[in-house]
Amino acid sequence: MNFEVCRRNFKAVGFKGRGAFEHFSEEVPALAKQLLARAGEIESHLHIEIAFFEPKREGAHHIGHYIVGLLVRNSISPPMGMEFIEIDQKYVTATGKISTISSLHSNLMQWANEQGHKRNLESYIVETYHPMDDEEEVQIYLPIY
C-alpha cells in the first residue's frame, strides 16, 4: 500500500444524506444509484463518483451526514434537489480495491498517526471511486492539519 500527503481541491454536485454511521455502507450506495440515474442533469461532470463523509468524532456520535456526487470541472448551479460542494484541504491518501476499504481506512489512519499527522475532524473524509477491469478501486482522503 502506498500512502502519501497531498493537498486537493474537490468540486462536486450531489445528494446529501443523513443517518446512523453503522448504516452508511447500505445508505451511501443506495443514494449513489439515485444520483447516477440523474447524472445527465449535472453539467460538466467528470464521470468520477465521489463521497464526502462527516467523520465520527467520538463513541457517542451516532448520526452523521454524507454527500454522494460526481466531480465537476467548475463551480456550477446544481440541479434541483442537489447541492454543490467545494473543499480545498490537506489530506493523507491511499488507493486500493473497494473490497479492502475497511483495512485501507485502518492502515491509512495508522500510517498517518505514525507520521505524526493530526486528523482534522471538522472536515469531510473523501472517497473517489474508479472502475477498473477486475474490481473498482477507491481512493481515500483523510483530512489532516
ZADRENVEX-464672 format. One record per residue (C-alpha): chain; y, z, x. Coordinates in Angstrom, 3 decimals, always signed. Each point is the difference from the previous one (the first is absolute). Last residue first. Layout:
<rs>
{r 'A' {Y Z X}}
...
</rs>
This chain:
<rs>
{r 'A' {+19.774 +9.719 -3.987}}
{r 'A' {-3.282 -1.407 -1.324}}
{r 'A' {-1.117 -2.100 -2.966}}
{r 'A' {-3.724 -0.868 -0.138}}
{r 'A' {-0.572 -3.769 -0.152}}
{r 'A' {-3.497 -1.186 -0.873}}
{r 'A' {-1.149 -3.600 +0.413}}
{r 'A' {-2.869 -0.925 -2.292}}
{r 'A' {-2.572 -2.705 +0.547}}
{r 'A' {-1.979 -1.764 -2.715}}
{r 'A' {-3.604 -0.841 +0.873}}
{r 'A' {-1.931 -2.981 +1.392}}
{r 'A' {+2.421 -2.927 +0.038}}
{r 'A' {+3.124 +2.179 -0.021}}
{r 'A' {+2.464 +0.928 -2.746}}
{r 'A' {+2.921 +2.132 +1.243}}
{r 'A' {+1.209 +3.169 -1.697}}
{r 'A' {+3.105 +1.926 +1.030}}
{r 'A' {+0.092 +3.789 -0.207}}
{r 'A' {+3.110 +2.165 +0.128}}
{r 'A' {+0.353 +3.798 +0.026}}
{r 'A' {+3.344 +0.645 -1.639}}
{r 'A' {+2.781 +2.128 +1.451}}
{r 'A' {+0.870 +3.680 -0.476}}
{r 'A' {-3.168 +1.213 +1.751}}
{r 'A' {+1.203 -1.359 +3.347}}
{r 'A' {-2.906 +0.731 +2.287}}
{r 'A' {+0.775 +1.481 +3.407}}
{r 'A' {-1.315 -1.920 +3.027}}
{r 'A' {-1.381 +1.995 +2.928}}
{r 'A' {-2.470 -2.624 +1.248}}
{r 'A' {-2.949 +2.191 -1.019}}
{r 'A' {+1.536 +0.372 -3.474}}
{r 'A' {+0.395 -3.777 -0.384}}
{r 'A' {-3.597 -0.532 +1.198}}
{r 'A' {-1.338 +2.492 -2.563}}
{r 'A' {+2.016 -1.592 -2.787}}
{r 'A' {-1.258 -3.465 +0.990}}
{r 'A' {-3.596 +1.221 +0.166}}
{r 'A' {+0.213 +1.562 -3.457}}
{r 'A' {+1.633 -3.051 -1.596}}
{r 'A' {-2.528 -2.384 +1.604}}
{r 'A' {-2.819 +2.337 -1.052}}
{r 'A' {+1.082 -0.297 -3.633}}
{r 'A' {+0.706 -3.763 +0.184}}
{r 'A' {-3.401 -0.936 +1.439}}
{r 'A' {-1.030 -2.386 -2.816}}
{r 'A' {+3.448 -1.631 +0.201}}
{r 'A' {-0.795 -1.172 +3.513}}
{r 'A' {+2.452 +1.066 +2.668}}
{r 'A' {+3.602 -0.019 +1.170}}
{r 'A' {+2.018 +2.828 +1.536}}
{r 'A' {+3.589 +1.215 -0.165}}
{r 'A' {+2.328 +2.791 +1.075}}
{r 'A' {+3.295 -0.543 -1.753}}
{r 'A' {+3.801 -0.147 +0.369}}
{r 'A' {+1.768 -0.956 -3.218}}
{r 'A' {+1.972 -2.660 -1.833}}
{r 'A' {-0.912 +0.071 -3.685}}
{r 'A' {+0.930 -2.448 -2.733}}
{r 'A' {-1.222 +0.258 -3.581}}
{r 'A' {+0.564 -2.338 -2.944}}
{r 'A' {-1.240 +1.095 -3.403}}
{r 'A' {-2.158 -1.398 -2.751}}
{r 'A' {+0.146 +0.271 -3.797}}
{r 'A' {+2.135 -3.114 -0.372}}
{r 'A' {-0.141 -2.255 +3.064}}
{r 'A' {+1.588 +1.331 +3.193}}
{r 'A' {+3.463 -0.994 +1.189}}
{r 'A' {-0.419 -1.065 +3.597}}
{r 'A' {+0.487 +1.347 +3.523}}
{r 'A' {-1.542 -2.546 +2.307}}
{r 'A' {-3.326 -1.262 +1.324}}
{r 'A' {-2.279 +1.780 -2.474}}
{r 'A' {-3.096 +2.168 +0.482}}
{r 'A' {-2.082 +0.391 -3.125}}
{r 'A' {-0.336 +3.206 -1.910}}
{r 'A' {-1.722 +3.238 -0.800}}
{r 'A' {+2.262 +3.044 -0.187}}
{r 'A' {-1.228 +3.572 +0.125}}
{r 'A' {+0.732 +3.344 -1.571}}
{r 'A' {-1.370 +3.467 +0.455}}
{r 'A' {-1.705 +2.805 -1.897}}
{r 'A' {-2.075 +2.734 +1.663}}
{r 'A' {+2.346 +1.751 +2.448}}
{r 'A' {-1.579 +3.493 +0.173}}
{r 'A' {-1.846 -0.877 +3.227}}
{r 'A' {+3.170 -1.123 +1.747}}
{r 'A' {+2.226 -3.046 +0.616}}
{r 'A' {-2.177 -2.763 -1.444}}
{r 'A' {+1.823 -3.121 +1.126}}
{r 'A' {+1.579 -2.279 -2.624}}
{r 'A' {-1.839 -3.270 +0.367}}
{r 'A' {+1.363 -3.515 +0.476}}
{r 'A' {-2.396 -2.906 -0.548}}
{r 'A' {+0.202 -3.552 +1.296}}
{r 'A' {-1.593 -3.325 -0.882}}
{r 'A' {+0.900 -2.999 +2.143}}
{r 'A' {+0.560 -3.359 -1.711}}
{r 'A' {+3.495 -0.238 +1.593}}
{r 'A' {+2.072 +0.304 -3.164}}
{r 'A' {+2.984 -2.319 -0.353}}
{r 'A' {+0.682 +0.752 -3.671}}
{r 'A' {-2.344 +2.290 -1.930}}
{r 'A' {-0.896 -1.417 -3.439}}
{r 'A' {-3.056 -1.836 +1.344}}
{r 'A' {-1.467 +3.347 +1.080}}
{r 'A' {-0.408 +1.099 -3.641}}
{r 'A' {-3.820 +0.163 -0.120}}
{r 'A' {+0.132 +1.301 +3.579}}
{r 'A' {+2.035 +2.989 -1.161}}
{r 'A' {-2.425 +0.914 -2.771}}
{r 'A' {-2.863 -0.165 +2.501}}
{r 'A' {+2.012 +2.208 +2.395}}
{r 'A' {+0.372 +2.597 -2.776}}
{r 'A' {-3.780 +0.246 -0.266}}
{r 'A' {-0.356 +0.108 +3.810}}
{r 'A' {+2.466 +2.942 +0.153}}
{r 'A' {-1.533 +1.985 -2.857}}
{r 'A' {-3.581 +0.197 +1.314}}
{r 'A' {+0.609 +1.186 +3.580}}
{r 'A' {+3.130 +1.866 -1.163}}
{r 'A' {-2.083 +2.329 -2.196}}
{r 'A' {-0.149 +2.987 +2.392}}
{r 'A' {+3.755 -0.285 +0.563}}
{r 'A' {+0.545 +0.713 -3.701}}
{r 'A' {+2.262 -2.516 -1.671}}
{r 'A' {+3.098 -2.150 +0.123}}
{r 'A' {+0.487 -3.750 +0.155}}
{r 'A' {+2.810 -2.312 +1.048}}
{r 'A' {-0.442 -3.740 -0.340}}
{r 'A' {+1.018 -2.554 +2.575}}
{r 'A' {+2.555 -1.778 +2.131}}
{r 'A' {+0.024 +0.405 +3.757}}
{r 'A' {+2.210 +0.173 +3.067}}
{r 'A' {-1.429 +1.808 +3.031}}
{r 'A' {+1.926 +0.610 +3.208}}
{r 'A' {-2.178 +1.138 +2.822}}
{r 'A' {+0.364 +2.140 +3.146}}
{r 'A' {-3.118 +0.339 +2.112}}
{r 'A' {-2.339 +2.515 +1.617}}
{r 'A' {-3.548 -1.048 +0.825}}
{r 'A' {-3.664 +0.633 -0.664}}
{r 'A' {-2.873 -2.358 +0.814}}
{r 'A' {-3.437 +0.905 -1.219}}
</rs>
